[in-house]
């Protein structure tokens, strides 16, 4: 489509403004052709704000033909920019009056279009104005900003929930400790085979299980909030003796079960004894929880140079291959967990993983129908 130019000057004389730049007719034609083919919308204004030139992109962007715009005053065509004191009105007038280039973004409400406007003073006293449609860019940026805002809000909410879990768990420990101590005191005076003793034993067992769950929640909160699990290393710990002690304690609540304990070499290292006992208790408890009473459970400890190894094996049903990659994630419970398994939140292995890594160690698992399931922990002696 040809460029239409309105001018009252004779064809042989140059009209003021950017529409008739000095030079050969070929140069002028090439310049006008470039304006016509560009993707940005363009219009030229004379010193009286009348539109003297538009290109095809301006017609497409603003849905106005040349016959509707050429020769008309700019403010008549865009009345939304004509309000004195508005940003658009101010920027256009500053460019016209102060003869300085201006660049700003404006919204055309009737079209729901946002444009980046670049206005330049022309030699004849008017303006050359370019419009670039940035609607999609701004919508994308707004959507991204909203997504980031929601993500930040979700993160803050998650942190609050985790802090709340930690606070509530901490406050629950005191009354549970009181219940446990009362049950222990009552057992000292209860007869060997009385209904009272059986009731107190159930209370003691339930309170200890609840305390373990609360401790797991506290550890989980520390991990999720980025503080990690603190260790208290004292004198060197003998892993052989620690494992034997923990297995005996676990079997007190499961007298019907048997656990084979094997050891080899010297297995001492600088670890947090209580936290390492928690690792052994979680792994042995997990093995007993996911097996029937006749399934074998074996715990091995041995030395490997500057490292000490711990292995807990059970011959129960294997772990499905699709569950192995997320086994150490929080709130994961195997499909083969027994209903009387005690700890039921699925935090034991998650906390065990972080306890091992806090000691500078590594933990892995392998499982198959033929060999059963084996957890292997590798600990450096210096923790």
TIGULUM-50730 format. One record per residue: residue number from 1; x, y, z of N, C-alpha, C in turn. Coordinates in pm, whole numbers, plus 50000, padded with zeros to 5 digits. Layout:
! TIGULUM-50730
   num    n_px    n_py    n_pz   ca_px   ca_py   ca_pz    c_px    c_py    c_pz
   NUM       X       Y       Z       X       Y       Z       X       Y       Z
...
//
This chain:
! TIGULUM-50730
   num    n_px    n_py    n_pz   ca_px   ca_py   ca_pz    c_px    c_py    c_pz
     1   50086   49882   50000   50000   50000   50000   50089   50124   50000
     2   50052   50220   49917   50135   50340   49904   50119   50429   50025
     3   50223   50508   50055   50218   50608   50160   50139   50727   50111
     4   50050   50776   50194   49971   50895   50159   50023   51011   50240
     5   50056   51122   50177   50110   51240   50243   50022   51358   50211
     6   49975   51429   50311   49898   51551   50291   49991   51669   50308
     7   49991   51759   50211   50073   51880   50221   50014   51986   50132
     8   50024   52109   50173   49973   52220   50093   50081   52281   50006
     9   50202   52233   50020   50313   52287   49943   50312   52232   49802
    10   50361   52303   49708   50372   52251   49571   50460   52128   49568
    11   50435   52043   49473   50509   51917   49464   50657   51940   49449
    12   50696   52050   49389   50838   52075   49364   50911   52131   49484
    13   50836   52176   49588   50902   52233   49705   50894   52139   49821
    14   50988   52146   49914   50995   52055   50029   50906   52106   50139
    15   50817   52020   50187   50731   52056   50300   50810   52043   50428
    16   50775   52119   50529   50846   52108   50656   50821   51974   50722
    17   50913   51933   50808   50896   51808   50883   50974   51696   50821
    18   50960   51577   50876   51040   51463   50834   50990   51396   50709
    19   50877   51447   50655   50815   51376   50544   50889   51399   50412
    20   50957   51507   50401   51027   51539   50277   51174   51568   50307
    21   51249   51469   50349   51390   51492   50379   51465   51536   50256
    22   51566   51616   50280   51646   51663   50169   51719   51546   50105
    23   51738   51554   49979   51809   51450   49907   51737   51418   49778
    24   51784   51316   49711   51726   51279   49582   51590   51215   49602
    25   51512   51216   49494   51381   51153   49499   51394   51005   49532
    26   51503   50942   49487   51524   50799   49515   51546   50776   49664
    27   51622   50866   49728   51647   50852   49872   51518   50870   49952
    28   51439   50967   49910   51310   50989   49978   51222   50867   49962
    29   51217   50812   49843   51134   50695   49817   51179   50576   49900
    30   51310   50559   49910   51362   50447   49989   51329   50464   50137
    31   51339   50589   50188   51306   50614   50328   51160   50586   50359
    32   51072   50632   50268   50929   50608   50288   50896   50459   50279
    33   50964   50389   50191   50941   50244   50178   50985   50172   50305
    34   51094   50217   50365   51141   50155   50489   51040   50177   50601
    35   50985   50297   50611   50881   50325   50712   50759   50236   50689
    36   50723   50218   50563   50604   50141   50531   50620   49993   50567
    37   50741   49942   50556   50763   49799   50577   50798   49763   50722
    38   50827   49861   50806   50870   49831   50942   50755   49776   51025
    39   50789   49694   51126   50686   49632   51211   50630   49729   51314
    40   50707   49829   51354   50656   49929   51448   50561   50023   51377
    41   50458   50065   51450   50367   50166   51395   50436   50301   51395
    42   50402   50382   51296   50466   50513   51284   50364   50616   51240
    43   50378   50737   51295   50302   50851   51244   50386   50976   51260
    44   50360   51073   51173   50429   51202   51179   50327   51311   51208
    45   50367   51405   51293   50282   51518   51329   50349   51647   51287
    46   50267   51745   51241   50326   51875   51215   50322   51958   51343
    47   50365   52082   51335   50374   52163   51455   50238   52197   51516
    48   50130   52175   51438   49995   52199   51489   49927   52069   51535
    49   50007   51962   51554   49960   51831   51603   49874   51757   51499
    50   49882   51798   51374   49806   51727   51271   49888   51610   51218
    51   49818   51500   51193   49883   51378   51144   49906   51392   50995
    52   50033   51382   50954   50068   51400   50813   50114   51272   50746
    53   50145   51170   50825   50195   51046   50765   50174   50931   50862
    54   50128   50819   50810   50118   50695   50888   50170   50581   50802
    55   50206   50470   50867   50245   50352   50790   50144   50239   50808
    56   50168   50128   50738   50072   50017   50740   50060   49956   50879
    57   50172   49950   50952   50166   49891   51087   50078   49973   51180
    58   50076   50107   51159   49989   50191   51242   49843   50158   51216
    59   49809   50133   51091   49672   50096   51058   49632   49965   51124
    60   49723   49867   51116   49693   49736   51174   49685   49742   51326
    61   49780   49810   51389   49787   49810   51536   49667   49880   51599
    62   49625   49992   51539   49519   50071   51601   49384   50060   51529
    63   49378   49972   51428   49252   49946   51357   49189   50075   51304
    64   49274   50160   51246   49227   50285   51187   49293   50302   51051
    65   49211   50321   50949   49266   50343   50817   49324   50482   50802
    66   49399   50500   50696   49464   50630   50674   49362   50740   50657
    67   49252   50708   50591   49150   50811   50568   49088   50859   50699
    68   49101   50776   50807   49045   50814   50936   49142   50896   51019
    69   49268   50901   50981   49369   50968   51064   49439   51084   50995
    70   49473   51071   50868   49551   51175   50800   49476   51308   50798
    71   49549   51412   50836   49493   51546   50837   49419   51583   50964
    72   49397   51486   51049   49325   51515   51173   49424   51550   51285
    73   49373   51621   51385   49456   51654   51501   49476   51528   51585
    74   49597   51511   51630   49635   51390   51707   49539   51363   51823
    75   49500   51466   51896   49416   51449   52016   49275   51404   51981
    76   49230   51431   51856   49099   51383   51814   49101   51232   51788
    77   49212   51186   51735   49225   51043   51704   49250   50962   51832
    78   49329   51018   51925   49358   50952   52052   49311   51039   52169
    79   49183   51047   52191   49132   51136   52298   49179   51094   52437
    80   49213   50965   52456   49259   50921   52587   49394   50981   52625
    81   49468   51030   52525   49597   51093   52553   49585   51245   52563
    82   49465   51297   52549   49445   51441   52541   49418   51506   52675
    83   49407   51427   52782   49376   51484   52913   49498   51559   52968
    84   49486   51692   52988   49601   51768   53039   49649   51713   53173
    85   49777   51700   53186   49836   51649   53310   49857   51499   53311
    86   49797   51427   53217   49820   51283   53211   49962   51256   53163
    87   50009   51136   53186   50146   51102   53150   50168   51119   53000
    88   50077   51065   52920   50093   51074   52774   50093   51219   52729
    89   49997   51297   52775   49986   51438   52737   50115   51512   52773
    90   50166   51486   52894   50287   51555   52941   50407   51520   52856
    91   50422   51390   52826   50541   51346   52751   50539   51399   52606
    92   50421   51395   52541   50413   51445   52404   50441   51596   52401
    93   50384   51672   52493   50405   51817   52494   50550   51852   52525
    94   50612   51777   52613   50751   51806   52644   50838   51785   52521
    95   50810   51675   52447   50887   51648   52325   50866   51760   52223
    96   50741   51805   52209   50710   51908   52111   50768   52044   52151
    97   50753   52081   52277   50791   52214   52322   50939   52227   52356
    98   50995   52124   52420   51135   52132   52460   51229   52073   52356
    99   51172   52008   52254   51248   51950   52145   51350   51848   52195
   100   51302   51760   52281   51388   51652   52334   51318   51519   52306
   101   51395   51414   52275   51334   51282   52253   51270   51231   52383
   102   51161   51158   52370   51092   51101   52485   51064   50953   52459
   103   51065   50877   52566   51035   50733   52556   50953   50693   52677
   104   50839   50632   52655   50750   50594   52766   50656   50484   52718
   105   50580   50429   52812   50483   50325   52780   50343   50379   52810
   106   50250   50356   52717   50112   50400   52740   50016   50289   52703
   107   49899   50296   52764   49794   50197   52738   49680   50260   52660
   108   49640   50189   52557   49525   50232   52477   49406   50149   52524
   109   49326   50208   52611   49223   50133   52683   49121   50071   52591
   110   49079   50143   52488   48973   50091   52402   49017   49966   52327
   111   49148   49954   52304   49201   49838   52232   49266   49736   52324
   112   49282   49772   52453   49354   49689   52549   49493   49657   52495
   113   49561   49762   52449   49695   49747   52392   49790   49839   52467
   114   49907   49783   52502   50014   49861   52563   50121   49882   52458
   115   50166   50007   52444   50271   50035   52347   50387   50108   52413
   116   50506   50077   52365   50623   50156   52400   50631   50268   52297
   117   50629   50391   52343   50626   50508   52254   50765   50572   52252
   118   50814   50599   52130   50940   50671   52113   50910   50792   52025
   119   50918   50910   52085   50884   51033   52013   51010   51117   51993
   120   51028   51168   51870   51146   51248   51836   51102   51379   51769
   121   51160   51489   51807   51128   51614   51736   51182   51612   51594
   122   51103   51658   51500   51146   51662   51360   51194   51803   51326
   123   51278   51818   51224   51337   51948   51191   51234   52057   51161
   124   51118   52018   51107   51019   52117   51070   50931   52165   51183
   125   50956   52121   51304   50877   52165   51418   50777   52065   51468
   126   50760   51956   51398   50664   51854   51440   50732   51739   51516
   127   50667   51623   51509   50717   51505   51579   50713   51383   51488
   128   50806   51293   51510   50800   51158   51454   50777   51064   51572
   129   50672   50980   51564   50634   50896   51678   50630   50750   51632
   130   50700   50664   51706   50702   50521   51680   50631   50449   51795
   131   50551   50348   51760   50478   50269   51860   50518   50122   51844
   132   50556   50059   51954   50586   49915   51952   50491   49845   52048
   133   50420   49746   51998   50324   49672   52081   50401   49585   52182
   134   50386   49617   52310   50453   49541   52417   50350   49473   52508
   135   50228   49458   52457   50120   49400   52539   50156   49261   52587
   136   50201   49175   52496   50230   49037   52533   50347   49031   52630
   137   50447   49115   52606   50563   49119   52695   50521   49158   52837
   138   50437   49263   52846   50393   49308   52979   50304   49204   53047
   139   50219   49138   52968   50135   49032   53027   50222   48917   53079
   140   50324   48882   53001   50414   48775   53044   50489   48816   53171
   141   50537   48940   53174   50608   48988   53293   50515   48992   53414
   142   50390   49034   53391   50294   49039   53501   50263   48899   53553
   143   50249   48803   53458   50222   48665   53499   50340   48607   53576
   144   50462   48639   53530   50582   48591   53600   50591   48653   53739
   145   50563   48783   53749   50567   48849   53879   50464   48789   53974
   146   50345   48757   53922   50242   48696   54006   50283   48556   54050
   147   50345   48481   53958   50393   48347   53993   50500   48354   54101
   148   50591   48451   54088   50695   48468   54190   50635   48510   54323
   149   50532   48597   54317   50467   48640   54441   50401   48521   54511
   150   50333   48439   54432   50267   48322   54491   50368   48223   54546
   151   50480   48206   54473   50583   48114   54521   50642   48164   54653
   152   50665   48296   54661   50718   48352   54785   50618   48337   54899
   153   50489   48359   54868   50387   48343   54971   50378   48198   55018
   154   50389   48105   54921   50384   47963   54957   50504   47925   55042
   155   50621   47984   55007   50742   47956   55085   50727   48007   55227
   156   50673   48130   55240   50652   48185   55374   50553   48102   55452
   157   50446   48056   55381   50347   47973   55448   50406   47840   55492
   158   50491   47783   55404   50554   47655   55438   50646   47671   55558
   159   50722   47782   55560   50810   47806   55674   50730   47822   55803
   160   50617   47894   55792   50534   47913   55911   50479   47780   55960
   161   50433   47696   55867   50379   47566   55906   50486   47481   55974
   162   50608   47485   55919   50715   47405   55977   50754   47457   56115
   163   50756   47590   56128   50785   47647   56260   50676   47612   56359
   164   50551   47613   56312   50440   47578   56400   50450   47433   56445
   165   50486   47344   56352   50505   47204   56388   50611   47191   56496
   166   50723   47265   56477   50831   47259   56575   50787   47309   56711
   167   50713   47421   56714   50669   47479   56841   50573   47385   56913
   168   50473   47336   56839   50374   47248   56899   50439   47119   56948
   169   50529   47064   56864   50596   46939   56904   50677   46959   57030
   170   50749   47071   57036   50830   47099   57154   50743   47111   57279
   171   50629   47180   57267   50541   47200   57382   50471   47071   57424
   172   50456   46977   57332   50390   46850   57367   50482   46756   57443
   173   50611   46778   57431   50705   46685   57496   50691   46686   57648
   174   50671   46802   57707   50666   46810   57854   50552   46729   57914
   175   50426   46746   57866   50320   46663   57924   50340   46513   57897
   176   50396   46478   57781   50419   46337   57752   50528   46280   57842
   177   50630   46361   57869   50733   46316   57962   50674   46290   58100
   178   50582   46378   58142   50517   46360   58272   50436   46231   58276
   179   50364   46202   58167   50286   46078   58159   50377   45956   58165
   180   50488   45964   58091   50581   45851   58089   50642   45826   58227
   181   50685   45933   58293   50745   45918   58425   50643   45865   58526
   182   50519   45910   58515   50414   45861   58606   50390   45712   58584
   183   50390   45670   58458   50370   45528   58427   50486   45444   58481
   184   50609   45495   58465   50724   45421   58517   50717   45410   58670
   185   50678   45519   58734   50666   45516   58880   50558   45418   58924
   186   50445   45415   58853   50338   45323   58888   50377   45178   58870
   187   50460   45150   58769   50503   45012   58745   50588   44958   58859
   188   50659   45045   58927   50744   45000   59036   50663   44942   59151
   189   50541   44990   59170   50458   44943   59280   50348   44848   59237
   190   50332   44829   59106   50226   44741   59057   50270   44595   59067
   191   50174   44507   59086   50203   44364   59092   50248   44310   58959
   192   50313   44191   58960   50370   44136   58837   50265   44102   58731
   193   50149   44056   58772   50047   44015   58675   49912   44073   58714
   194   49901   44204   58705   49774   44268   58742   49723   44350   58626
   195   49593   44379   58630   49534   44463   58525   49596   44602   58528
   196   49626   44652   58649   49687   44784   58660   49822   44787   58589
   197   49901   44681   58606   50034   44678   58543   50022   44677   58391
   198   49928   44597   58340   49911   44591   58195   49868   44728   58139
   199   49782   44796   58213   49739   44930   58170   49856   45028   58171
   200   49937   45022   58277   50052   45113   58285   50155   45083   58176
   201   50172   44955   58144   50265   44920   58038   50218   44974   57903
   202   50086   44968   57879   50032   45024   57755   50051   45176   57752
   203   50028   45241   57865   50047   45386   57873   50194   45421   57847
   204   50285   45347   57908   50427   45374   57891   50468   45353   57746
   205   50421   45245   57685   50456   45217   57546   50402   45325   57453
   206   50277   45365   57477   50217   45468   57390   50286   45602   57406
   207   50321   45639   57530   50388   45768   57552   50527   45769   57490
   208   50599   45657   57499   50731   45651   57437   50721   45660   57285
   209   50620   45593   57230   50601   45601   57085   50567   45744   57043
   210   50481   45810   57121   50445   45950   57090   50566   46041   57102
   211   50651   46018   57201   50772   46099   57216   50867   46080   57098
   212   50878   45956   57050   50964   45932   56933   50910   46008   56811
   213   50779   46006   56796   50719   46077   56683   50741   46227   56694
   214   50728   46280   56814   50750   46424   56835   50895   46459   56809
   215   50988   46376   56855   51129   46401   56828   51158   46398   56678
   216   51092   46307   56607   51106   46302   56462   51056   46433   56399
   217   50942   46482   56446   50888   46607   56392   50982   46724   56418
   218   51042   46728   56535   51137   46834   56566   51260   46826   56475
   219   51311   46705   56455   51425   46688   56365   51387   46727   56222
   220   51268   46687   56181   51220   46720   56047   51212   46871   56028
   221   51162   46941   56131   51151   47087   56125   51288   47150   56113
   222   51386   47101   56188   51521   47156   56182   51580   47139   56041
   223   51556   47022   55983   51609   46996   55849   51542   47088   55747
   224   51410   47100   55752   51336   47177   55652   51364   47326   55662
   225   51391   47375   55781   51419   47518   55798   51565   47552   55772
   226   51643   47452   55733   51781   47478   55692   51883   47478   55803
   227   51840   47456   55926   51936   47457   56036   52015   47329   56049
   228   51962   47221   55989   52030   47092   56001   52017   47035   56141
   229   52064   46914   56158   52058   46845   56287   52192   46861   56357
   230   52191   46923   56474   52315   46947   56547   52367   46817   56609
   231   52498   46803   56610   52563   46685   56670   52644   46727   56791
   232   52653   46638   56888   52737   46660   57006   52834   46543   57018
   233   52954   46566   56969   53055   46460   56973   53130   46464   57105
   234   53139   46353   57169   53214   46342   57293   53332   46251   57276
   235   53347   46156   57367   53455   46059   57357   53427   45962   57243
   236   53529   45888   57204   53514   45791   57095   53406   45690   57128
   237   53328   45654   57028   53216   45562   57045   53251   45429   56980
   238   53219   45320   57050   53238   45186   56993   53107   45145   56927
   239   53106   45140   56794   52984   45110   56721   52934   44968   56751
   240   53027   44873   56772   52985   44737   56807   52897   44738   56932
   241   52948   44799   57038   52873   44802   57163   52745   44881   57152
   242   52747   44992   57077   52627   45075   57060   52517   44997   56991
   243   52553   44922   56886   52454   44843   56813   52393   44736   56904
   244   52476   44665   56979   52425   44561   57068   52328   44620   57170
   245   52359   44736   57225   52273   44799   57324   52139   44840   57262
   246   52144   44902   57143   52020   44948   57079   51932   44830   57039
   247   51992   44724   56986   51913   44606   56948   51843   44548   57071
   248   51914   44540   57183   51850   44490   57307   51732   44578   57347
   249   51747   44709   57336   51638   44800   57373   51519   44785   57279
   250   51545   44769   57150   51435   44752   57054   51358   44624   57081
   251   51431   44517   57115   51367   44387   57135   51287   44380   57265
   252   51307   44477   57356   51226   44480   57478   51078   44495   57442
   253   51051   44576   57339   50912   44596   57297   50867   44494   57193
   254   50959   44408   57149   50925   44303   57051   50990   44172   57095
   255   50950   44120   57209   51017   44000   57263   51002   43877   57174
   256   50905   43878   57085   50883   43762   56998   50980   43758   56880
   257   51055   43868   56857   51143   43874   56742   51287   43842   56779
   258   51364   43806   56677   51507   43779   56695   51587   43860   56593
   259   51700   43914   56637   51788   43991   56550   51929   43937   56567
   260   51990   43893   56460   52128   43845   56464   52224   43963   56455
   261   52323   43968   56542   52421   44076   56544   52559   44019   56514
   262   52625   44072   56413   52758   44026   56374   52854   44145   56375
   263   52978   44122   56415   53076   44230   56422   53213   44180   56380
   264   53295   44272   56330   53432   44237   56290   53519   44361   56293
   265   53641   44343   56345   53737   44452   56346   53710   44554   56456
   266   53790   44659   56455   53778   44765   56555   53692   44877   56496
   267   53584   44911   56568   53482   45001   56510   53458   45122   56599
   268   53564   45192   56632   53549   45312   56714   53564   45437   56628
   269   53492   45544   56668   53500   45669   56595   53441   45782   56677
   270   53467   45905   56634   53414   46022   56704   53280   46061   56643
   271   53175   46010   56707   53040   46037   56661   52954   46085   56777
   272   52836   46134   56743   52736   46166   56845   52666   46035   56880
   273   52692   45982   57000   52643   45849   57037   52490   45843   57033
   274   52423   45945   57084   52277   45944   57087   52218   45946   56947
   275   52276   46031   56861   52224   46039   56724   52255   45912   56646
   276   52372   45853   56669   52405   45729   56600   52313   45616   56649
   277   52280   45617   56779   52185   45519   56831   52049   45536   56763
   278   52012   45660   56734   51886   45687   56663   51888   45627   56523
   279   52004   45635   56457   52018   45574   56324   51995   45424   56332
   280   52064   45359   56427   52051   45214   56442   51907   45177   56478
   281   51849   45251   56570   51711   45222   56612   51614   45237   56495
   282   51630   45342   56413   51541   45361   56299   51555   45247   56198
   283   51679   45207   56169   51699   45103   56068   51653   44965   56118
   284   51684   44933   56242   51640   44804   56296   51488   44804   56311
   285   51432   44913   56362   51287   44922   56375   51218   44911   56240
   286   51277   44972   56138   51221   44964   56003   51223   44821   55951
   287   51335   44750   55977   51346   44610   55932   51241   44523   56000
   288   51220   44543   56129   51121   44463   56202   50978   44499   56160
   289   50957   44628   56131   50823   44674   56096   50777   44618   55963
   290   50869   44596   55870   50831   44556   55735   50852   44406   55710
   291   50861   44328   55818   50877   44184   55801   50783   44110   55896
   292   50758   43987   55860   50678   43901   55948   50768   43846   56059
   293   50708   43780   56158   50783   43736   56275   50888   43631   56242
   294   50865   43552   56135   50961   43447   56102   51069   43494   56004
   295   51062   43621   55960   51162   43671   55865   51292   43706   55939
   296   51406   43671   55883   51534   43699   55951   51571   43848   55942
   297   51630   43898   56049   51685   44034   56052   51828   44024   56104
   298   51921   44087   56032   52062   44077   56069   52125   44216   56069
   299   52206   44243   56171   52279   44369   56180   52427   44338   56185
   300   52505   44397   56095   52649   44375   56089   52723   44507   56103
   301   52835   44503   56174   52926   44618   56181   53067   44567   56158
   302   53145   44642   56080   53283   44602   56055   53365   44726   56015
   303   53496   44707   56023   53589   44816   55992   53635   44808   55848
   304   53652   44928   55785   53709   44938   55651   53804   45057   55649
   305   53925   45035   55699   54025   45141   55701   53980   45257   55788
   306   53970   45376   55728   53930   45495   55801   53779   45509   55813
   307   53707   45406   55775   53562   45408   55784   53513   45287   55862
   308   53392   45300   55914   53324   45189   55981   53190   45169   55911
   309   53156   45043   55889   53036   45008   55814   52927   44953   55906
   310   52804   44988   55873   52686   44936   55942   52590   44885   55835
   311   52543   44762   55856   52452   44702   55759   52334   44639   55832
   312   52214   44672   55789   52091   44614   55846   52016   44546   55733
   313   51999   44414   55749   51937   44333   55644   51811   44265   55697
   314   51710   44260   55613   51592   44179   55646   51549   44100   55524
   315   51495   43986   55549   51458   43897   55440   51311   43903   55405
   316   51247   44012   55436   51105   44025   55406   51079   44058   55261
   317   50958   44103   55232   50920   44140   55097   51008   44255   55048
   318   51052   44246   54923   51142   44349   54870   51067   44480   54848
   319   51144   44588   54841   51087   44720   54815   51068   44735   54664
   320   50952   44777   54619   50931   44796   54474   51035   44892   54416
   321   51082   44860   54296   51189   44939   54233   51149   45086   54219
   322   51020   45112   54193   50978   45252   54174   50978   45331   54305
   323   50981   45261   54420   50983   45330   54550   51124   45364   54597
   324   51223   45296   54544   51361   45314   54593   51413   45458   54578
   325   51391   45527   54464   51448   45662   54451   51396   45763   54553
   326   51275   45743   54606   51219   45840   54701   51207   45784   54842
   327   51282   45678   54870   51269   45610   54998   51310   45698   55116
   328   51406   45789   55093   51454   45874   55202   51384   46010   55206
   329   51279   46026   55125   51202   46150   55130   51105   46144   55248
   330   51063   46262   55298   50972   46261   55414   50835   46206   55381
   331   50771   46147   55482   50635   46096   55476   50618   45986   55373
   332   50725   45907   55353   50718   45791   55265   50708   45666   55351
   333   50604   45587   55327   50588   45460   55399   50577   45349   55298
   334   50651   45243   55321   50645   45129   55231   50508   45063   55232
   335   50471   45006   55118   50341   44941   55109   50333   44817   55196
   336   50450   44764   55238   50449   44643   55320   50455   44670   55468
   337   50435   44795   55511   50443   44827   55654   50333   44755   55730
   338   50370   44697   55844   50273   44627   55927   50188   44728   56003
   339   50061   44697   56027   49974   44790   56097   50017   44819   56240
   340   50098   44731   56300   50142   44752   56438   50283   44809   56441
   341   50320   44878   56333   50458   44923   56318   50499   45036   56408
   342   50409   45093   56487   50449   45198   56580   50458   45332   56511
   343   50578   45372   56470   50598   45501   56406   50533   45498   56269
   344   50445   45593   56241   50363   45581   56122   50370   45703   56032
   345   50453   45801   56063   50455   45923   55983   50545   45914   55861
   346   50630   45814   55856   50720   45803   55743   50836   45900   55746
   347   50881   45937   55867   50994   46029   55880   51124   45960   55920
   348   51114   45834   55965   51232   45766   56020   51349   45761   55924
   349   51328   45714   55801   51437   45701   55705   51486   45838   55659
   350   51394   45934   55648   51433   46069   55609   51529   46129   55712
   351   51497   46114   55839   51583   46166   55945   51712   46087   55952
   352   51703   45956   55934   51824   45873   55933   51921   45920   55826
   353   51869   45949   55708   51953   45998   55597   52028   46124   55639
   354   51957   46219   55702   52022   46344   55740   52118   46325   55858
   355   52089   46233   55947   52180   46206   56057   52311   46147   56005
   356   52301   46056   55912   52422   45995   55854   52505   46101   55783
   357   52439   46186   55704   52511   46289   55630   52569   46394   55724
   358   52503   46419   55837   52559   46513   55935   52691   46462   55991
   359   52708   46330   55994   52834   46270   56039   52936   46258   55925
   360   52902   46310   55807   52993   46299   55694   52986   46165   55626
   361   52883   46086   55655   52872   45952   55600   52779   45942   55481
   362   52757   45819   55438   52669   45791   55325   52579   45673   55361
   363   52459   45673   55306   52367   45563   55329   52305   45522   55197
   364   52291   45392   55176   52230   45341   55055   52143   45221   55085
   365   52066   45179   54986   51976   45066   55004   51969   44986   54875
   366   51964   44854   54891   51939   44767   54776   51833   44666   54818
   367   51753   44624   54723   51642   44536   54757   51604   44451   54637
   368   51584   44323   54663   51539   44231   54557   51461   44118   54621
   369   51381   44050   54540   51299   43940   54591   51386   43825   54641
   370   51502   43805   54578   51588   43693   54615   51670   43722   54741
   371   51721   43846   54756   51813   43877   54864   51750   43955   54978
   372   51628   44003   54962   51568   44086   55065   51614   44230   55055
   373   51612   44302   55167   51646   44445   55168   51763   44470   55262
   374   51859   44549   55214   51978   44580   55294   52006   44729   55290
   375   52014   44790   55408   52057   44928   55421   52204   44927   55464
   376   52286   45006   55397   52430   45011   55428   52470   45155   55461
   377   52535   45171   55575   52582   45303   55620   52736   45300   55625
   378   52798   45403   55570   52944   45415   55570   52980   45543   55647
   379   53050   45528   55759   53080   45642   55846   53231   45664   55855
   380   53278   45787   55835   53420   45815   55863   53445   45815   56013
   381   53559   45766   56053   53586   45754   56196   53591   45888   56268
   382   53631   45993   56194   53642   46122   56259   53512   46202   56252
   383   53404   46140   56205   53273   46204   56200   53268   46321   56106
//
